[in-house]
Amino acid sequence: MNILVWTDNDLDGAGAALAIKWLYSEKGKVFRINEVTESTILGKFKGALGTLDHYDKIFILDLDLKPDVIKVIDRPNVVVIDHHIQHVSHKNLYKNAKPILEQFSSCAELIYKKFNTVLTLTDEQRTLIKHINDYDCYNTKNPEGFKLNAIHQGLNNPKAEKFIDSFFDGFREYTILEKNSIKLYFKKLKEQLQNAQLFKGKIKDYNIIATFANYAISEVAHFLIKRHNADIGIVVNPTSKTVSFRRSKESTVDVSVLAKTLCNGGGTPAASGGALTENFANLTKNFLPC
């Protein structure tokens, strides 16, 4: 059986691809992984149309697809698995592909829950999924998720394939190289925080702390929320022209609503994002430097 995977280029995307590889570990003659983002998959998928019939199954993982993309990838040999709430609302648009769309804490955890009866995993493999899930749903109580993300971010491309090779057997003690990668990641995070320009504001009754960053987005938001006792952390990435929203662990606000309303985006209640829009820029005019 020939398997092709298109997955998001973050830790959860790599974890989701790994879960699919576990699922087909004995059947897969060909297992190819393409790392993409919501903004790049359309062009790359169109460019690969001539080769897609070669694959028995094509999995599209952890990508919050919009209707124009769904129309192109809606093929009989495609399985779409995702946990973003906005994508779930588009489930009825699929006519040929098989959509497995549910609001979940992570795509890796969704795959694990859906295929648990046929996935024979070790304790180490289940632990790895737990740590990836904790990171993606912004569970700040678990440091291992942040460390795994640091390792993933420190890998050269193709990150997903290298992460899968390293952690195919599940969670384990980190190597010396991985420990150094973790140290470097948090060193760069510290430097970025020291130079961060901060802004405070309010959205309704929620206290906001905002900044610019292009590295370690979740960690930057987590640190600033904690330091400034904010309900929501907003990080604008000027390089990718994106906006990320994170909530404090004490808050119940659904930041995916903000991402959708302000930035044409989506995500989970605890961690979401979208494009840097004029609507968002107008809102932040009321934010003050701090």
C-alpha positions in Angstrom: 0.0 0.0 0.0 1.3 3.4 -1.0 0.6 6.2 1.5 1.1 9.9 1.0 0.7 12.3 4.0 0.3 16.1 3.8 0.7 17.5 7.3 1.1 20.8 9.1 4.8 21.8 9.7 4.5 22.0 13.5 4.9 19.5 16.4 1.3 18.3 16.2 1.6 17.8 12.5 4.6 15.6 13.0 2.9 13.7 15.8 -0.2 13.2 13.6 2.0 11.9 10.8 3.7 9.6 13.2 0.4 8.2 14.4 -0.6 7.4 10.8 2.7 5.7 10.2 2.1 3.6 13.3 -1.2 2.7 11.9 0.3 1.5 8.6 3.7 0.4 9.8 3.3 -3.1 8.5 1.4 -2.3 5.4 3.2 0.7 4.0 5.5 0.0 1.0 5.7 3.7 0.3 5.2 6.3 3.0 5.9 9.8 1.9 5.4 13.0 4.0 4.9 16.5 2.7 5.0 19.3 5.2 2.9 22.3 4.4 0.8 25.1 6.0 -2.8 26.2 5.4 -1.5 28.9 3.1 0.8 26.7 1.0 -1.1 23.4 0.6 -3.3 24.6 -2.2 -0.5 25.5 -4.6 1.6 22.4 -3.7 -1.4 20.0 -4.0 -2.3 21.4 -7.4 1.3 20.9 -8.5 1.2 17.3 -7.5 -2.2 16.4 -9.1 -0.5 14.3 -11.8 1.0 11.9 -9.2 -1.8 11.5 -6.7 -3.5 8.5 -8.4 -0.3 6.6 -7.6 -1.3 6.5 -3.9 -3.8 4.2 -2.3 -4.5 6.7 0.5 -3.7 10.3 0.9 -3.9 11.7 4.4 -4.2 15.4 5.1 -3.5 16.2 8.7 -3.8 19.0 11.2 -4.7 21.6 8.5 -7.6 24.1 8.9 -8.7 24.0 5.3 -10.9 26.7 3.7 -13.7 25.9 1.1 -11.5 26.8 -1.9 -8.9 24.2 -0.8 -11.5 21.6 0.1 -12.8 21.8 -3.4 -9.4 20.8 -4.9 -8.4 18.1 -2.4 -11.9 16.4 -2.3 -10.8 13.2 -4.0 -11.9 9.5 -3.3 -8.5 8.4 -2.1 -8.1 11.3 0.4 -8.7 11.1 4.1 -8.8 14.5 6.0 -8.2 14.5 9.7 -8.3 17.7 11.7 -9.4 19.1 15.0 -9.8 22.9 14.3 -13.4 24.1 15.0 -13.7 26.2 11.8 -12.7 23.2 9.7 -15.3 21.0 11.5 -18.0 23.4 10.4 -17.0 22.8 6.7 -17.4 19.0 7.0 -20.5 19.0 4.7 -18.4 20.4 1.9 -16.7 17.0 1.4 -18.4 14.9 -1.3 -15.7 12.4 -2.3 -13.0 12.5 0.4 -13.4 10.9 3.9 -13.4 13.7 6.5 -12.6 12.9 10.1 -13.2 16.3 11.6 -13.9 16.8 15.3 -13.0 19.6 17.7 -10.2 18.1 19.7 -7.2 19.2 21.8 -4.8 18.1 19.0 -4.8 16.2 15.7 -2.4 13.6 17.1 -4.8 12.9 20.0 -7.8 12.7 17.6 -6.0 10.1 15.5 -5.1 8.1 18.6 -8.7 8.2 19.9 -10.3 7.3 16.6 -8.0 4.4 15.8 -7.2 3.2 19.3 -8.9 -0.2 18.8 -6.5 -1.0 15.9 -3.4 0.9 17.1 -1.2 -1.4 19.3 0.9 1.2 21.1 3.5 0.8 23.8 3.4 2.9 27.0 6.2 5.1 25.5 4.3 5.7 22.3 1.1 6.7 24.2 3.2 9.0 26.5 4.6 10.7 23.4 1.1 11.4 22.1 0.1 12.8 25.5 3.1 15.2 25.5 2.4 16.4 22.0 -1.3 16.9 22.8 -0.4 18.8 25.9 1.8 21.2 23.9 -0.8 21.7 21.2 -3.7 22.4 23.6 -1.4 24.8 25.6 -1.2 22.7 28.8 1.5 24.7 30.4 1.8 22.3 33.3 3.7 19.8 31.2 7.3 20.9 30.4 7.9 17.8 28.2 5.6 19.1 25.4 7.7 22.4 25.3 10.9 20.4 25.2 9.6 18.2 22.3 8.6 21.3 20.4 12.1 22.7 21.0 13.6 19.6 19.5 11.2 19.6 16.6 12.0 23.3 15.9 15.7 22.6 16.0 15.6 19.9 13.3 16.6 20.7 9.7 14.0 20.0 7.0 12.3 17.6 6.5 11.4 18.1 10.2 8.5 15.6 10.4 10.5 12.7 8.9 13.4 13.4 11.2 11.1 13.7 14.2 9.4 10.4 13.3 12.7 8.6 12.9 13.9 9.9 16.3 10.7 9.1 18.2 9.1 6.2 16.3 9.5 4.0 19.4 7.8 6.6 21.6 8.9 9.0 24.4 12.4 8.4 25.7 15.3 10.0 27.5 16.7 12.9 25.4 20.1 12.5 23.7 22.9 15.0 24.4 22.3 16.6 21.0 18.6 17.0 21.8 19.3 18.5 25.3 21.6 21.0 23.6 18.8 21.8 21.1 16.4 22.4 24.0 18.9 24.7 25.8 19.5 26.7 22.6 15.8 27.1 21.9 15.1 28.5 25.4 18.2 30.7 25.2 16.9 32.3 22.0 13.4 32.6 23.6 15.0 34.5 26.6 16.8 36.9 24.2 13.6 37.5 22.3 11.6 38.2 25.5 14.3 40.6 26.7 13.9 42.7 23.5 10.2 42.4 23.2 8.1 45.6 22.8 4.9 45.1 24.9 1.4 46.5 24.6 -1.6 46.2 27.0 -5.2 46.5 26.2 -8.7 45.1 26.7 -11.1 43.1 24.6 -14.4 43.3 26.3 -13.5 42.5 30.0 -10.4 40.5 29.1 -6.9 41.9 29.9 -4.6 41.6 26.9 -0.8 41.5 26.7 0.6 41.7 23.1 3.9 41.7 21.4 5.8 41.0 18.2 7.8 37.8 17.8 8.8 35.3 15.1 10.1 32.6 17.3 8.7 30.3 20.0 5.3 31.9 19.7 3.5 29.8 22.3 6.3 30.1 24.8 6.4 33.9 24.4 2.7 34.1 25.0 2.8 31.8 28.0 5.6 33.8 29.7 3.9 37.2 29.1 0.5 36.0 30.2 2.0 34.8 33.5 4.2 37.8 34.1 1.5 40.4 33.4 -1.4 38.4 34.9 -3.3 38.7 31.5 -6.3 36.7 30.3 -5.1 36.6 26.7 -1.7 36.8 25.1 -1.4 38.0 21.5 1.7 37.5 19.4 2.1 39.2 16.0 4.6 37.6 13.7 5.7 40.3 11.3 7.6 37.9 9.1 4.7 35.6 8.3 2.1 38.3 8.8 0.1 36.1 11.2 -1.4 36.6 14.6 -1.5 34.0 17.4 -3.9 34.0 20.4 -3.3 32.2 23.7 -5.3 32.2 26.9 -4.2 31.9 30.5 -4.8 28.5 32.2 -7.2 30.2 34.5 -9.4 31.7 31.8 -12.3 30.1 30.0 -12.4 32.6 27.0 -12.5 30.9 23.6 -9.7 32.5 21.7 -10.7 30.7 18.5 -13.7 33.2 18.3 -11.2 36.1 18.3 -9.1 34.4 15.7 -12.1 33.9 13.4 -13.6 37.3 14.0 -10.5 39.4 13.8 -8.1 37.4 11.7 -10.2 35.1 9.4 -8.6 32.2 11.3 -9.4 29.6 13.9 -8.0 26.9 16.1 -8.8 25.6 19.6 -10.4 27.5 22.5 -7.0 27.8 24.2 -4.7 28.4 21.2 -5.7 29.9 17.9 -4.4 32.1 15.1 -5.0 33.8 11.8 -3.9 36.4 9.3 -2.7 39.9 10.1 -5.8 41.8 8.9 -6.9 45.4 8.9 -9.7 44.5 11.3 -7.1 43.3 13.8 -4.9 46.3 13.2 -7.8 48.7 13.9 -8.5 47.0 17.2 -4.9 47.2 18.4 -4.9 51.0 17.9 -6.3 51.3 21.4 -3.5 49.2 22.9 -0.9 51.1 24.9 2.9 50.5 25.2 3.9 49.1 28.6 
